[in-house]
Amino acid sequence: MKTHLLIIDPQTDFCDPSGALYVKGAEDDIRRLAAMVRRTATQLDDIHVTLDSHRLVDVAHPIFWNDSNGAHPAPFTTITVADVESGRWTPVLPNLHRRMLTYVQTLESHSRYPLCIWPPHCLIGSVGHTVRPELLSALHGWEEQRMGLVDFVTKGSNPWTEHYSAVVADVPDPSDPGTQLNARLIQTLLDADQVAIAGEAGSHCVANTVRDIADAFGDDSAIRRLVLLQDATSPVTGFETFQDQFIKEMTARGMQLSTTREFLA
């Protein structure tokens, strides 16, 4: 039985109460997950850790947009196709208007998430970008015990598209292979008999990563390999229904549910 662990964005900005985009309860998720990694180290054949990796100038950060008075949108503002068409929100750089209109139109056609403005978070090189120390220590312990290498997967550094999923950007940029389908990660996970999944946030990056993995796997028998650790993921406050919908949708497709105490016990 080959077992992999996939940890989504266990970073300071999400998992520390002082973080830029703190997910309520995430510090406890990480504590429980670290304990599980230590307990199951000999049983985990591979560990993958995704890292949200943004620039300050980013399509989903306030600095990117202005209203008619030159003010940036507040965090958690939603920008729709109608907002861009009417000029309610415009890119700070006027020459990006056509590109951004096409972008929000594409998001709408995908029927997933509209463009949401977030507080600047997980900025490359910042403290907020780092893995939480308790979990990082457990990961290093696994590497030492198994003489293995944690597979760190970065996402989100392209400023022109959101990249919730670790598998593919919301709107792939044809000029940037890093926004295209991560076929290497998919193939690696397909080689596992079971894949435990945890991290932040269950409403966004976990949800979309799992959806895209399942879509790439294709058949239901492969999707049944996915096991969500429910006590090691939490939703962004105000988006709880997104996580509930994700769990309902994916369990219907075959995803299994467990906890950090039950998994491999």
N, C-alpha and C positions, 0 to 999 in steps of 0.2 A: 504494500500500500504506500504510494508516494503522496505525501502531504505537503502542500504549499500554504503559506500565509501571505495574504495581500493586505497591507495596511495603507489606508488612504489618508494622506495629508496630516500626519500626527505632529503638527507644527505649533510653535509657541503662539503665534497670532490667533490660532483657533482654540488652543488647549490651555491657555493661561488666562485667569480672570482679568489680567491687565492687557491682554492681547488686543490687537487692532480689530479683530473680527471674532471675538470670543464666542464659542458655542457652549451654552450653559450645560454643565455636567461633563464636559469633555475631559477635564482633568481626572475625574474618576474613571472614565472610560479608559484613559491611558494607563492609570494605575493598575486596573484590573488586567489590561492587555499585557503589560509588562510582566505581571505575575504569571500569566499563562505562558508567555514566551520562556520564562525561566523554568516553569514546570514541565513544559513539553519539548524542551530544546533537542533532546535526542530523537524525537519523533518528527520534527519539522525538517523536511528535506530541502526546502528553499524558502526564503523570505523576500518579498518584494515590498518596497516602500515608495509610495509616490510623494512627490514634493511639489506643491503649488509654488510657482516661481515667477513672480510678476515684476514688471517695471512700474515706476511711478506713472509714466505716461502709458495709459492702458485704456482701451475702449470702455471698460467697466469701472473706471475710476473717475471721480468728479472733475479732475483737471482736464479731461478730454472734451467736456461739453460746456456750452454757455447757453443762457437764455437771452432774450432780447435786450436785457439790461446788463449783460456781461457777467451775470452771476453763475457760478457752477451749481449743478444739482446737488442736493443733499444726499447722503448715503441712503440707500434703500429706495431711491426714486426709480420708477419703471419708465423706460423710454420706448414708446411704441412707434409703429410706422406712421400713424397720424401725427405724432409729435414732431417727427423729422420732416414730414411733408409740409406741415403748417409753419414750421420754423420755431415752434415752441422751444425745441432744443436743437442746437446746431453744433457741429464740431468746431472747436476753437480754431482749427486750421480750415478755412473755407474750401480749399481745394479737395477736402475729403468728403464734401457733402454727398456727392453721387455715390461714392464707395460706401458710406455709412447708411445711406438710404437702402442700397442694395443689401447691405448686411442685415438690417432689421427686418427687411422684407423676407430674407432667407430664413432668419430665425422664426418668423411667424409661419412660414410655409412648413417648417419642420415640426410645428405643433409641440414643441417641448417647452423651453423657458423663454420668456421675453428678455430683452436686455434690462438687467438690473444693475444699478450703480452701487458699488460696495465701497466701504472705507478702504483706502490703500492698505494692502495687506500682503504678507509673505513677499516683501520686496527683496530681491536678490541681494545678498550680502548683509541683510539686516538680522538682528536678533530674532525677529518674528519669523524668519524663514527656517530657523533651526528646529530639529527634532527635539521633542521634550526630553530632558536629561534622564528621567527615570526609564523611559522606553529605550533611549539610545544606549544606556548601560546594559539593558537586557539584550539588545541586539548585538552589542559587542561581545557579551557573554556567549551568545549563540555562535558567533563567528569563531571565537576562541575554542569553544568546545567541539565544533564541527569542522574547524579549519575551512569554513565556507565564507562566501562573500554575499552580504546583503545586496540585493539588486535595487539600487536607487533609480527611480524613474522620474525625471523632471517633466513638468508641463506648465504652460501658461506664459512663457516668456515672449510669445508673439503678441504685440500690442494691438493687433487689428481684430482679434477674435477671442471670445471666451473659451475656456478650456476646462470645464468642470470635469469631464471624463478623462481618465488617464489613458484611454484607448484612442480617442480622436477628438479634435477640437469641435466646438459647436458648428462652426463654419470653417472648414479647412481652407487654408491659404495655399493656392496652387504653387506659389513660389517658395514655400517653406515645408520641407518634408517632415519637420517636427510636429506639424499640425495634422498630418495624414494618419491613417490607421496604423497603430503600432503593432504590426504583424508579428514582430519578435516576441512581444509580451504575450499576445494571444496564443502563439504556438507553444510557448513555455508553459502556460497555464493548461493548455490542452493535454500536455504530457503528464499532468498530475491526475491522481485518482480522486482527490478532493482538495478544494481550495477554500480555506477559511478566510473570511473578509471582515475587516473592521476599519474604524477610522472616522474622519470628520469631513463633511457633515452628512448625516444620513439623508437629509433633505436634498442635497445637491451633488457634491462630488462623489460620494459613495453610490448614491442612486444612479447617477448617469454612467459611472464606470461599470457597475454591475449590468445595467441595461445593455451597454455596448459590448461587454464580454459575452453576454447571453446571445445577442444578435450575431456576433462573430462565430460563436460556437455552433449556432444553428439548431441542431436537433435537441429534443428535450432530454435525452439520456445524458448529454454532456452538461446541460444546465443543472441537472441534479447533483453534479459535483460541487456546486457552489454552496457554501454554508455561511450564512450571515450570523455573526456573533452579536446578538441583540444588546448585550450589556456593555458593548464596546463601541457604540456609535450613537450619536445624538443629533437632533435637527437644529438648524438655525432658528432662534426664537422668532415666532411669527410664521414659520414655514413648517409647522409640525404636520400639517395635512399632506405635505409633499412626501415626507418620510412614510407616513401611513399608506399613502397611495402606492409608493414604490414597493413596500413590503407585500401588500396585497397583490399587486401585479406580478411580482417576481415569484412569489410562492405558488401562484397559479400556474406559472411556467415551469415549476419544478425546484426552485431554490429551497434549500433546507434552512432551518433555524436552529441555533444553539446558543450557548453562553460560554464565557471564558472558563467557567468552572466545569462545565459538562464536556466541552470539546476534548477528545482524546483522553478522557478520564478513565 
